[in-house]
Amino acid sequence: GSTVLDSVPEERVRALGLSAREVEIAIMIGRGLTNKEIAEKLYISPGTVRTHIYNLYQKVGAGSRVELLNMLRD
């Protein structure tokens, strides 16, 4: 498919201190899923998804989904 992000390199995960859940959500963002779709797939609330995405933005220093994905790629 047209996945933007299939996985996050292990060294990036360690360097940025990302949780397994944050990595999972980043990959789903890379697949083009909305917060609502991510929430449904993971059986969590859209608010929890927003919190994870906010934390990802903070850890990576991103201001958007595109920036986030660019910074998580090799």
mmCIF file of the N, C-alpha and C atoms, coordinates in Angstrom:
data_MODEL
# 
_entry.id   MODEL 
# 
loop_
_atom_site.group_PDB 
_atom_site.id 
_atom_site.type_symbol 
_atom_site.label_atom_id 
_atom_site.label_alt_id 
_atom_site.label_comp_id 
_atom_site.label_asym_id 
_atom_site.label_entity_id 
_atom_site.label_seq_id 
_atom_site.pdbx_PDB_ins_code 
_atom_site.Cartn_x 
_atom_site.Cartn_y 
_atom_site.Cartn_z 
_atom_site.occupancy 
_atom_site.B_iso_or_equiv 
_atom_site.pdbx_formal_charge 
_atom_site.auth_seq_id 
_atom_site.auth_comp_id 
_atom_site.auth_asym_id 
_atom_site.auth_atom_id 
_atom_site.pdbx_PDB_model_num 
ATOM 1   N N  . GLY A 1 1  ? 0.814   -1.203 0.000  1.00 0.00 ? 1  GLY A N  1 
ATOM 2   C CA . GLY A 1 1  ? 0.000   0.000  0.000  1.00 0.00 ? 1  GLY A CA 1 
ATOM 3   C C  . GLY A 1 1  ? 0.847   1.252  0.000  1.00 0.00 ? 1  GLY A C  1 
ATOM 4   N N  . SER A 1 2  ? 0.204   2.365  0.220  1.00 0.00 ? 2  SER A N  1 
ATOM 5   C CA . SER A 1 2  ? 0.906   3.649  0.207  1.00 0.00 ? 2  SER A CA 1 
ATOM 6   C C  . SER A 1 2  ? 1.214   4.105  1.626  1.00 0.00 ? 2  SER A C  1 
ATOM 7   N N  . THR A 1 3  ? 1.865   3.224  2.374  1.00 0.00 ? 3  THR A N  1 
ATOM 8   C CA . THR A 1 3  ? 2.215   3.558  3.743  1.00 0.00 ? 3  THR A CA 1 
ATOM 9   C C  . THR A 1 3  ? 3.409   4.502  3.759  1.00 0.00 ? 3  THR A C  1 
ATOM 10  N N  . VAL A 1 4  ? 3.268   5.581  4.494  1.00 0.00 ? 4  VAL A N  1 
ATOM 11  C CA . VAL A 1 4  ? 4.343   6.567  4.593  1.00 0.00 ? 4  VAL A CA 1 
ATOM 12  C C  . VAL A 1 4  ? 5.403   6.079  5.584  1.00 0.00 ? 4  VAL A C  1 
ATOM 13  N N  . LEU A 1 5  ? 4.942   5.374  6.622  1.00 0.00 ? 5  LEU A N  1 
ATOM 14  C CA . LEU A 1 5  ? 5.854   4.911  7.674  1.00 0.00 ? 5  LEU A CA 1 
ATOM 15  C C  . LEU A 1 5  ? 5.468   3.485  8.036  1.00 0.00 ? 5  LEU A C  1 
ATOM 16  N N  . ASP A 1 6  ? 6.325   2.512  7.695  1.00 0.00 ? 6  ASP A N  1 
ATOM 17  C CA . ASP A 1 6  ? 6.045   1.108  8.005  1.00 0.00 ? 6  ASP A CA 1 
ATOM 18  C C  . ASP A 1 6  ? 6.537   0.722  9.384  1.00 0.00 ? 6  ASP A C  1 
ATOM 19  N N  . SER A 1 7  ? 7.633   1.349  9.781  1.00 0.00 ? 7  SER A N  1 
ATOM 20  C CA . SER A 1 7  ? 8.196   1.062  11.096 1.00 0.00 ? 7  SER A CA 1 
ATOM 21  C C  . SER A 1 7  ? 9.083   2.234  11.501 1.00 0.00 ? 7  SER A C  1 
ATOM 22  N N  . VAL A 1 8  ? 9.380   2.293  12.774 1.00 0.00 ? 8  VAL A N  1 
ATOM 23  C CA . VAL A 1 8  ? 10.282  3.328  13.268 1.00 0.00 ? 8  VAL A CA 1 
ATOM 24  C C  . VAL A 1 8  ? 11.588  2.626  13.604 1.00 0.00 ? 8  VAL A C  1 
ATOM 25  N N  . PRO A 1 9  ? 12.700  3.088  13.042 1.00 0.00 ? 9  PRO A N  1 
ATOM 26  C CA . PRO A 1 9  ? 13.988  2.433  13.329 1.00 0.00 ? 9  PRO A CA 1 
ATOM 27  C C  . PRO A 1 9  ? 14.241  2.369  14.835 1.00 0.00 ? 9  PRO A C  1 
ATOM 28  N N  . GLU A 1 10 ? 14.701  1.207  15.297 1.00 0.00 ? 10 GLU A N  1 
ATOM 29  C CA . GLU A 1 10 ? 14.913  0.964  16.734 1.00 0.00 ? 10 GLU A CA 1 
ATOM 30  C C  . GLU A 1 10 ? 15.774  2.040  17.387 1.00 0.00 ? 10 GLU A C  1 
ATOM 31  N N  . GLU A 1 11 ? 16.805  2.497  16.661 1.00 0.00 ? 11 GLU A N  1 
ATOM 32  C CA . GLU A 1 11 ? 17.681  3.526  17.261 1.00 0.00 ? 11 GLU A CA 1 
ATOM 33  C C  . GLU A 1 11 ? 16.931  4.843  17.470 1.00 0.00 ? 11 GLU A C  1 
ATOM 34  N N  . ARG A 1 12 ? 15.968  5.158  16.584 1.00 0.00 ? 12 ARG A N  1 
ATOM 35  C CA . ARG A 1 12 ? 15.139  6.371  16.758 1.00 0.00 ? 12 ARG A CA 1 
ATOM 36  C C  . ARG A 1 12 ? 14.257  6.215  17.993 1.00 0.00 ? 12 ARG A C  1 
ATOM 37  N N  . VAL A 1 13 ? 13.654  5.029  18.132 1.00 0.00 ? 13 VAL A N  1 
ATOM 38  C CA . VAL A 1 13 ? 12.772  4.753  19.276 1.00 0.00 ? 13 VAL A CA 1 
ATOM 39  C C  . VAL A 1 13 ? 13.539  4.982  20.581 1.00 0.00 ? 13 VAL A C  1 
ATOM 40  N N  . ARG A 1 14 ? 14.753  4.412  20.641 1.00 0.00 ? 14 ARG A N  1 
ATOM 41  C CA . ARG A 1 14 ? 15.571  4.543  21.858 1.00 0.00 ? 14 ARG A CA 1 
ATOM 42  C C  . ARG A 1 14 ? 16.017  5.991  22.072 1.00 0.00 ? 14 ARG A C  1 
ATOM 43  N N  . ALA A 1 15 ? 16.515  6.622  21.003 1.00 0.00 ? 15 ALA A N  1 
ATOM 44  C CA . ALA A 1 15 ? 17.039  7.989  21.114 1.00 0.00 ? 15 ALA A CA 1 
ATOM 45  C C  . ALA A 1 15 ? 15.954  8.966  21.568 1.00 0.00 ? 15 ALA A C  1 
ATOM 46  N N  . LEU A 1 16 ? 14.721  8.755  21.088 1.00 0.00 ? 16 LEU A N  1 
ATOM 47  C CA . LEU A 1 16 ? 13.624  9.671  21.404 1.00 0.00 ? 16 LEU A CA 1 
ATOM 48  C C  . LEU A 1 16 ? 12.839  9.243  22.639 1.00 0.00 ? 16 LEU A C  1 
ATOM 49  N N  . GLY A 1 17 ? 13.108  8.039  23.138 1.00 0.00 ? 17 GLY A N  1 
ATOM 50  C CA . GLY A 1 17 ? 12.407  7.543  24.316 1.00 0.00 ? 17 GLY A CA 1 
ATOM 51  C C  . GLY A 1 17 ? 10.930  7.275  24.061 1.00 0.00 ? 17 GLY A C  1 
ATOM 52  N N  . LEU A 1 18 ? 10.623  6.733  22.876 1.00 0.00 ? 18 LEU A N  1 
ATOM 53  C CA . LEU A 1 18 ? 9.235   6.476  22.522 1.00 0.00 ? 18 LEU A CA 1 
ATOM 54  C C  . LEU A 1 18 ? 8.734   5.184  23.156 1.00 0.00 ? 18 LEU A C  1 
ATOM 55  N N  . SER A 1 19 ? 7.476   5.210  23.590 1.00 0.00 ? 19 SER A N  1 
ATOM 56  C CA . SER A 1 19 ? 6.853   3.991  24.119 1.00 0.00 ? 19 SER A CA 1 
ATOM 57  C C  . SER A 1 19 ? 6.378   3.132  22.954 1.00 0.00 ? 19 SER A C  1 
ATOM 58  N N  . ALA A 1 20 ? 6.120   1.868  23.241 1.00 0.00 ? 20 ALA A N  1 
ATOM 59  C CA . ALA A 1 20 ? 5.610   0.953  22.209 1.00 0.00 ? 20 ALA A CA 1 
ATOM 60  C C  . ALA A 1 20 ? 4.293   1.486  21.643 1.00 0.00 ? 20 ALA A C  1 
ATOM 61  N N  . ARG A 1 21 ? 3.447   2.045  22.494 1.00 0.00 ? 21 ARG A N  1 
ATOM 62  C CA . ARG A 1 21 ? 2.152   2.585  22.063 1.00 0.00 ? 21 ARG A CA 1 
ATOM 63  C C  . ARG A 1 21 ? 2.354   3.790  21.146 1.00 0.00 ? 21 ARG A C  1 
ATOM 64  N N  . GLU A 1 22 ? 3.317   4.644  21.484 1.00 0.00 ? 22 GLU A N  1 
ATOM 65  C CA . GLU A 1 22 ? 3.589   5.815  20.643 1.00 0.00 ? 22 GLU A CA 1 
ATOM 66  C C  . GLU A 1 22 ? 4.071   5.390  19.258 1.00 0.00 ? 22 GLU A C  1 
ATOM 67  N N  . VAL A 1 23 ? 4.913   4.371  19.219 1.00 0.00 ? 23 VAL A N  1 
ATOM 68  C CA . VAL A 1 23 ? 5.404   3.859  17.937 1.00 0.00 ? 23 VAL A CA 1 
ATOM 69  C C  . VAL A 1 23 ? 4.237   3.302  17.125 1.00 0.00 ? 23 VAL A C  1 
ATOM 70  N N  . GLU A 1 24 ? 3.373   2.537  17.795 1.00 0.00 ? 24 GLU A N  1 
ATOM 71  C CA . GLU A 1 24 ? 2.190   1.949  17.151 1.00 0.00 ? 24 GLU A CA 1 
ATOM 72  C C  . GLU A 1 24 ? 1.310   3.051  16.534 1.00 0.00 ? 24 GLU A C  1 
ATOM 73  N N  . ILE A 1 25 ? 1.089   4.109  17.295 1.00 0.00 ? 25 ILE A N  1 
ATOM 74  C CA . ILE A 1 25 ? 0.255   5.215  16.825 1.00 0.00 ? 25 ILE A CA 1 
ATOM 75  C C  . ILE A 1 25 ? 0.947   5.962  15.680 1.00 0.00 ? 25 ILE A C  1 
ATOM 76  N N  . ALA A 1 26 ? 2.251   6.162  15.780 1.00 0.00 ? 26 ALA A N  1 
ATOM 77  C CA . ALA A 1 26 ? 2.993   6.833  14.700 1.00 0.00 ? 26 ALA A CA 1 
ATOM 78  C C  . ALA A 1 26 ? 2.854   6.064  13.392 1.00 0.00 ? 26 ALA A C  1 
ATOM 79  N N  . ILE A 1 27 ? 2.929   4.745  13.465 1.00 0.00 ? 27 ILE A N  1 
ATOM 80  C CA . ILE A 1 27 ? 2.805   3.911  12.267 1.00 0.00 ? 27 ILE A CA 1 
ATOM 81  C C  . ILE A 1 27 ? 1.396   4.033  11.691 1.00 0.00 ? 27 ILE A C  1 
ATOM 82  N N  . MET A 1 28 ? 0.388   4.071  12.566 1.00 0.00 ? 28 MET A N  1 
ATOM 83  C CA . MET A 1 28 ? -0.991  4.228  12.091 1.00 0.00 ? 28 MET A CA 1 
ATOM 84  C C  . MET A 1 28 ? -1.195  5.595  11.443 1.00 0.00 ? 28 MET A C  1 
ATOM 85  N N  . ILE A 1 29 ? -0.564  6.625  12.000 1.00 0.00 ? 29 ILE A N  1 
ATOM 86  C CA . ILE A 1 29 ? -0.604  7.957  11.372 1.00 0.00 ? 29 ILE A CA 1 
ATOM 87  C C  . ILE A 1 29 ? 0.015   7.859  9.974  1.00 0.00 ? 29 ILE A C  1 
ATOM 88  N N  . GLY A 1 30 ? 1.123   7.125  9.887  1.00 0.00 ? 30 GLY A N  1 
ATOM 89  C CA . GLY A 1 30 ? 1.798   6.922  8.599  1.00 0.00 ? 30 GLY A CA 1 
ATOM 90  C C  . GLY A 1 30 ? 0.932   6.203  7.584  1.00 0.00 ? 30 GLY A C  1 
ATOM 91  N N  . ARG A 1 31 ? -0.018  5.429  8.063  1.00 0.00 ? 31 ARG A N  1 
ATOM 92  C CA . ARG A 1 31 ? -0.957  4.724  7.170  1.00 0.00 ? 31 ARG A CA 1 
ATOM 93  C C  . ARG A 1 31 ? -2.142  5.606  6.797  1.00 0.00 ? 31 ARG A C  1 
ATOM 94  N N  . GLY A 1 32 ? -2.162  6.822  7.347  1.00 0.00 ? 32 GLY A N  1 
ATOM 95  C CA . GLY A 1 32 ? -3.216  7.761  6.986  1.00 0.00 ? 32 GLY A CA 1 
ATOM 96  C C  . GLY A 1 32 ? -4.479  7.652  7.820  1.00 0.00 ? 32 GLY A C  1 
ATOM 97  N N  . LEU A 1 33 ? -4.410  6.940  8.942  1.00 0.00 ? 33 LEU A N  1 
ATOM 98  C CA . LEU A 1 33 ? -5.585  6.800  9.795  1.00 0.00 ? 33 LEU A CA 1 
ATOM 99  C C  . LEU A 1 33 ? -5.864  8.081  10.569 1.00 0.00 ? 33 LEU A C  1 
ATOM 100 N N  . THR A 1 34 ? -7.142  8.350  10.798 1.00 0.00 ? 34 THR A N  1 
ATOM 101 C CA . THR A 1 34 ? -7.544  9.497  11.614 1.00 0.00 ? 34 THR A CA 1 
ATOM 102 C C  . THR A 1 34 ? -7.436  9.106  13.094 1.00 0.00 ? 34 THR A C  1 
ATOM 103 N N  . ASN A 1 35 ? -7.503  10.107 13.971 1.00 0.00 ? 35 ASN A N  1 
ATOM 104 C CA . ASN A 1 35 ? -7.487  9.824  15.409 1.00 0.00 ? 35 ASN A CA 1 
ATOM 105 C C  . ASN A 1 35 ? -8.607  8.863  15.776 1.00 0.00 ? 35 ASN A C  1 
ATOM 106 N N  . LYS A 1 36 ? -9.777  9.093  15.196 1.00 0.00 ? 36 LYS A N  1 
ATOM 107 C CA . LYS A 1 36 ? -10.948 8.249  15.497 1.00 0.00 ? 36 LYS A CA 1 
ATOM 108 C C  . LYS A 1 36 ? -10.692 6.800  15.065 1.00 0.00 ? 36 LYS A C  1 
ATOM 109 N N  . GLU A 1 37 ? -10.116 6.624  13.875 1.00 0.00 ? 37 GLU A N  1 
ATOM 110 C CA . GLU A 1 37 ? -9.814  5.272  13.377 1.00 0.00 ? 37 GLU A CA 1 
ATOM 111 C C  . GLU A 1 37 ? -8.758  4.589  14.242 1.00 0.00 ? 37 GLU A C  1 
ATOM 112 N N  . ILE A 1 38 ? -7.744  5.355  14.659 1.00 0.00 ? 38 ILE A N  1 
ATOM 113 C CA . ILE A 1 38 ? -6.710  4.806  15.538 1.00 0.00 ? 38 ILE A CA 1 
ATOM 114 C C  . ILE A 1 38 ? -7.350  4.359  16.856 1.00 0.00 ? 38 ILE A C  1 
ATOM 115 N N  . ALA A 1 39 ? -8.195  5.207  17.412 1.00 0.00 ? 39 ALA A N  1 
ATOM 116 C CA . ALA A 1 39 ? -8.874  4.897  18.681 1.00 0.00 ? 39 ALA A CA 1 
ATOM 117 C C  . ALA A 1 39 ? -9.676  3.601  18.568 1.00 0.00 ? 39 ALA A C  1 
ATOM 118 N N  . GLU A 1 40 ? -10.412 3.463  17.472 1.00 0.00 ? 40 GLU A N  1 
ATOM 119 C CA . GLU A 1 40 ? -11.232 2.259  17.274 1.00 0.00 ? 40 GLU A CA 1 
ATOM 120 C C  . GLU A 1 40 ? -10.365 1.011  17.152 1.00 0.00 ? 40 GLU A C  1 
ATOM 121 N N  . LYS A 1 41 ? -9.270  1.103  16.412 1.00 0.00 ? 41 LYS A N  1 
ATOM 122 C CA . LYS A 1 41 ? -8.382  -0.050 16.230 1.00 0.00 ? 41 LYS A CA 1 
ATOM 123 C C  . LYS A 1 41 ? -7.715  -0.476 17.531 1.00 0.00 ? 41 LYS A C  1 
ATOM 124 N N  . LEU A 1 42 ? -7.375  0.494  18.371 1.00 0.00 ? 42 LEU A N  1 
ATOM 125 C CA . LEU A 1 42 ? -6.644  0.193  19.605 1.00 0.00 ? 42 LEU A CA 1 
ATOM 126 C C  . LEU A 1 42 ? -7.552  0.065  20.835 1.00 0.00 ? 42 LEU A C  1 
ATOM 127 N N  . TYR A 1 43 ? -8.861  0.244  20.610 1.00 0.00 ? 43 TYR A N  1 
ATOM 128 C CA . TYR A 1 43 ? -9.823  0.174  21.727 1.00 0.00 ? 43 TYR A CA 1 
ATOM 129 C C  . TYR A 1 43 ? -9.498  1.170  22.833 1.00 0.00 ? 43 TYR A C  1 
ATOM 130 N N  . ILE A 1 44 ? -9.154  2.390  22.416 1.00 0.00 ? 44 ILE A N  1 
ATOM 131 C CA . ILE A 1 44 ? -8.916  3.478  23.368 1.00 0.00 ? 44 ILE A CA 1 
ATOM 132 C C  . ILE A 1 44 ? -9.731  4.683  22.904 1.00 0.00 ? 44 ILE A C  1 
ATOM 133 N N  . SER A 1 45 ? -9.852  5.699  23.735 1.00 0.00 ? 45 SER A N  1 
ATOM 134 C CA . SER A 1 45 ? -10.670 6.861  23.370 1.00 0.00 ? 45 SER A CA 1 
ATOM 135 C C  . SER A 1 45 ? -9.878  7.795  22.442 1.00 0.00 ? 45 SER A C  1 
ATOM 136 N N  . PRO A 1 46 ? -10.607 8.555  21.616 1.00 0.00 ? 46 PRO A N  1 
ATOM 137 C CA . PRO A 1 46 ? -9.920  9.543  20.761 1.00 0.00 ? 46 PRO A CA 1 
ATOM 138 C C  . PRO A 1 46 ? -9.102  10.528 21.598 1.00 0.00 ? 46 PRO A C  1 
ATOM 139 N N  . GLY A 1 47 ? -9.549  10.828 22.803 1.00 0.00 ? 47 GLY A N  1 
ATOM 140 C CA . GLY A 1 47 ? -8.796  11.715 23.693 1.00 0.00 ? 47 GLY A CA 1 
ATOM 141 C C  . GLY A 1 47 ? -7.446  11.127 24.065 1.00 0.00 ? 47 GLY A C  1 
ATOM 142 N N  . THR A 1 48 ? -7.424  9.816  24.296 1.00 0.00 ? 48 THR A N  1 
ATOM 143 C CA . THR A 1 48 ? -6.164  9.137  24.618 1.00 0.00 ? 48 THR A CA 1 
ATOM 144 C C  . THR A 1 48 ? -5.237  9.161  23.408 1.00 0.00 ? 48 THR A C  1 
ATOM 145 N N  . VAL A 1 49 ? -5.800  8.981  22.234 1.00 0.00 ? 49 VAL A N  1 
ATOM 146 C CA . VAL A 1 49 ? -5.000  9.060  20.998 1.00 0.00 ? 49 VAL A CA 1 
ATOM 147 C C  . VAL A 1 49 ? -4.382  10.452 20.893 1.00 0.00 ? 49 VAL A C  1 
ATOM 148 N N  . ARG A 1 50 ? -5.195  11.485 21.129 1.00 0.00 ? 50 ARG A N  1 
ATOM 149 C CA . ARG A 1 50 ? -4.684  12.868 21.075 1.00 0.00 ? 50 ARG A CA 1 
ATOM 150 C C  . ARG A 1 50 ? -3.529  13.068 22.050 1.00 0.00 ? 50 ARG A C  1 
ATOM 151 N N  . THR A 1 51 ? -3.659  12.518 23.256 1.00 0.00 ? 51 THR A N  1 
ATOM 152 C CA . THR A 1 51 ? -2.598  12.637 24.263 1.00 0.00 ? 51 THR A CA 1 
ATOM 153 C C  . THR A 1 51 ? -1.314  11.972 23.775 1.00 0.00 ? 51 THR A C  1 
ATOM 154 N N  . HIS A 1 52 ? -1.434  10.763 23.213 1.00 0.00 ? 52 HIS A N  1 
ATOM 155 C CA . HIS A 1 52 ? -0.251  10.065 22.689 1.00 0.00 ? 52 HIS A CA 1 
ATOM 156 C C  . HIS A 1 52 ? 0.394   10.873 21.562 1.00 0.00 ? 52 HIS A C  1 
ATOM 157 N N  . ILE A 1 53 ? -0.430  11.441 20.674 1.00 0.00 ? 53 ILE A N  1 
ATOM 158 C CA . ILE A 1 53 ? 0.107   12.228 19.564 1.00 0.00 ? 53 ILE A CA 1 
ATOM 159 C C  . ILE A 1 53 ? 0.783   13.496 20.086 1.00 0.00 ? 53 ILE A C  1 
ATOM 160 N N  . TYR A 1 54 ? 0.161   14.133 21.071 1.00 0.00 ? 54 TYR A N  1 
ATOM 161 C CA . TYR A 1 54 ? 0.773   15.317 21.690 1.00 0.00 ? 54 TYR A CA 1 
ATOM 162 C C  . TYR A 1 54 ? 2.151   14.947 22.259 1.00 0.00 ? 54 TYR A C  1 
ATOM 163 N N  . ASN A 1 55 ? 2.213   13.834 22.975 1.00 0.00 ? 55 ASN A N  1 
ATOM 164 C CA . ASN A 1 55 ? 3.485   13.390 23.559 1.00 0.00 ? 55 ASN A CA 1 
ATOM 165 C C  . ASN A 1 55 ? 4.522   13.099 22.473 1.00 0.00 ? 55 ASN A C  1 
ATOM 166 N N  . LEU A 1 56 ? 4.074   12.486 21.391 1.00 0.00 ? 56 LEU A N  1 
ATOM 167 C CA . LEU A 1 56 ? 4.978   12.228 20.257 1.00 0.00 ? 56 LEU A CA 1 
ATOM 168 C C  . LEU A 1 56 ? 5.535   13.544 19.715 1.00 0.00 ? 56 LEU A C  1 
ATOM 169 N N  . TYR A 1 57 ? 4.656   14.530 19.482 1.00 0.00 ? 57 TYR A N  1 
ATOM 170 C CA . TYR A 1 57 ? 5.086   15.833 18.976 1.00 0.00 ? 57 TYR A CA 1 
ATOM 171 C C  . TYR A 1 57 ? 6.135   16.442 19.902 1.00 0.00 ? 57 TYR A C  1 
ATOM 172 N N  . GLN A 1 58 ? 5.901   16.352 21.219 1.00 0.00 ? 58 GLN A N  1 
ATOM 173 C CA . GLN A 1 58 ? 6.833   16.923 22.191 1.00 0.00 ? 58 GLN A CA 1 
ATOM 174 C C  . GLN A 1 58 ? 8.191   16.221 22.125 1.00 0.00 ? 58 GLN A C  1 
ATOM 175 N N  . LYS A 1 59 ? 8.181   14.903 22.108 1.00 0.00 ? 59 LYS A N  1 
ATOM 176 C CA . LYS A 1 59 ? 9.433   14.134 22.120 1.00 0.00 ? 59 LYS A CA 1 
ATOM 177 C C  . LYS A 1 59 ? 10.241  14.335 20.843 1.00 0.00 ? 59 LYS A C  1 
ATOM 178 N N  . VAL A 1 60 ? 9.537   14.444 19.714 1.00 0.00 ? 60 VAL A N  1 
ATOM 179 C CA . VAL A 1 60 ? 10.198  14.527 18.416 1.00 0.00 ? 60 VAL A CA 1 
ATOM 180 C C  . VAL A 1 60 ? 10.483  15.977 18.015 1.00 0.00 ? 60 VAL A C  1 
ATOM 181 N N  . GLY A 1 61 ? 9.717   16.901 18.581 1.00 0.00 ? 61 GLY A N  1 
ATOM 182 C CA . GLY A 1 61 ? 9.863   18.304 18.229 1.00 0.00 ? 61 GLY A CA 1 
ATOM 183 C C  . GLY A 1 61 ? 9.113   18.635 16.948 1.00 0.00 ? 61 GLY A C  1 
ATOM 184 N N  . ALA A 1 62 ? 7.982   17.954 16.735 1.00 0.00 ? 62 ALA A N  1 
ATOM 185 C CA . ALA A 1 62 ? 7.190   18.151 15.516 1.00 0.00 ? 62 ALA A CA 1 
ATOM 186 C C  . ALA A 1 62 ? 5.973   19.025 15.806 1.00 0.00 ? 62 ALA A C  1 
ATOM 187 N N  . GLY A 1 63 ? 5.489   19.675 14.762 1.00 0.00 ? 63 GLY A N  1 
ATOM 188 C CA . GLY A 1 63 ? 4.303   20.495 14.903 1.00 0.00 ? 63 GLY A CA 1 
ATOM 189 C C  . GLY A 1 63 ? 3.133   19.994 14.069 1.00 0.00 ? 63 GLY A C  1 
ATOM 190 N N  . SER A 1 64 ? 3.377   18.925 13.315 1.00 0.00 ? 64 SER A N  1 
ATOM 191 C CA . SER A 1 64 ? 2.323   18.382 12.453 1.00 0.00 ? 64 SER A CA 1 
ATOM 192 C C  . SER A 1 64 ? 2.586   16.899 12.215 1.00 0.00 ? 64 SER A C  1 
ATOM 193 N N  . ARG A 1 65 ? 1.593   16.228 11.656 1.00 0.00 ? 65 ARG A N  1 
ATOM 194 C CA . ARG A 1 65 ? 1.742   14.799 11.333 1.00 0.00 ? 65 ARG A CA 1 
ATOM 195 C C  . ARG A 1 65 ? 2.852   14.593 10.309 1.00 0.00 ? 65 ARG A C  1 
ATOM 196 N N  . VAL A 1 66 ? 2.920   15.478 9.320  1.00 0.00 ? 66 VAL A N  1 
ATOM 197 C CA . VAL A 1 66 ? 3.937   15.350 8.270  1.00 0.00 ? 66 VAL A CA 1 
ATOM 198 C C  . VAL A 1 66 ? 5.338   15.482 8.874  1.00 0.00 ? 66 VAL A C  1 
ATOM 199 N N  . GLU A 1 67 ? 5.520   16.502 9.712  1.00 0.00 ? 67 GLU A N  1 
ATOM 200 C CA . GLU A 1 67 ? 6.815   16.690 10.374 1.00 0.00 ? 67 GLU A CA 1 
ATOM 201 C C  . GLU A 1 67 ? 7.167   15.473 11.221 1.00 0.00 ? 67 GLU A C  1 
ATOM 202 N N  . LEU A 1 68 ? 6.184   14.979 11.967 1.00 0.00 ? 68 LEU A N  1 
ATOM 203 C CA . LEU A 1 68 ? 6.388   13.818 12.827 1.00 0.00 ? 68 LEU A CA 1 
ATOM 204 C C  . LEU A 1 68 ? 6.900   12.635 11.998 1.00 0.00 ? 68 LEU A C  1 
ATOM 205 N N  . LEU A 1 69 ? 6.218   12.333 10.908 1.00 0.00 ? 69 LEU A N  1 
ATOM 206 C CA . LEU A 1 69 ? 6.600   11.191 10.077 1.00 0.00 ? 69 LEU A CA 1 
ATOM 207 C C  . LEU A 1 69 ? 7.971   11.380 9.463  1.00 0.00 ? 69 LEU A C  1 
ATOM 208 N N  . ASN A 1 70 ? 8.271   12.606 9.005  1.00 0.00 ? 70 ASN A N  1 
ATOM 209 C CA . ASN A 1 70 ? 9.593   12.872 8.428  1.00 0.00 ? 70 ASN A CA 1 
ATOM 210 C C  . ASN A 1 70 ? 10.690  12.642 9.455  1.00 0.00 ? 70 ASN A C  1 
ATOM 211 N N  . MET A 1 71 ? 10.446  13.015 10.696 1.00 0.00 ? 71 MET A N  1 
ATOM 212 C CA . MET A 1 71 ? 11.467  12.894 11.741 1.00 0.00 ? 71 MET A CA 1 
ATOM 213 C C  . MET A 1 71 ? 11.623  11.460 12.243 1.00 0.00 ? 71 MET A C  1 
ATOM 214 N N  . LEU A 1 72 ? 10.624  10.634 12.028 1.00 0.00 ? 72 LEU A N  1 
ATOM 215 C CA . LEU A 1 72 ? 10.704  9.247  12.507 1.00 0.00 ? 72 LEU A CA 1 
ATOM 216 C C  . LEU A 1 72 ? 11.272  8.292  11.471 1.00 0.00 ? 72 LEU A C  1 
ATOM 217 N N  . ARG A 1 73 ? 11.359  8.760  10.223 1.00 0.00 ? 73 ARG A N  1 
ATOM 218 C CA . ARG A 1 73 ? 11.922  7.915  9.176  1.00 0.00 ? 73 ARG A CA 1 
ATOM 219 C C  . ARG A 1 73 ? 13.431  7.860  9.284  1.00 0.00 ? 73 ARG A C  1 
ATOM 220 N N  . ASP A 1 74 ? 14.015  6.892  8.586  1.00 0.00 ? 74 ASP A N  1 
ATOM 221 C CA . ASP A 1 74 ? 15.490  6.766  8.571  1.00 0.00 ? 74 ASP A CA 1 
ATOM 222 C C  . ASP A 1 74 ? 16.166  8.055  8.130  1.00 0.00 ? 74 ASP A C  1 
# 
